[in-house]
């Protein structure tokens, strides 16, 4: 009789309490609040643009260094002149 249905066993429905508890907790990591003052907004946009320029410069230097050797891991994205 092991193959038949078992009496009284019911599948427990997933509780909504666990989902609410997970959604209400704060996320890990640094908190960032956007600036509201005009001077701070201007400073934040300048910082963001400078960071992007620095990252782009570093990536171009890495591409140039990788392209110089025989074995290249990165794509050759240096414009041909």
Secondary structure, DSSP 4 states (H G I P E B T S, - for coil): -TTSPPTT--PPPPPHHHHHHHHHSPPSS-------SHHHHHHHHHHHHHHHHHHHHHHHHHHHHHHHSSS--S---SPP-
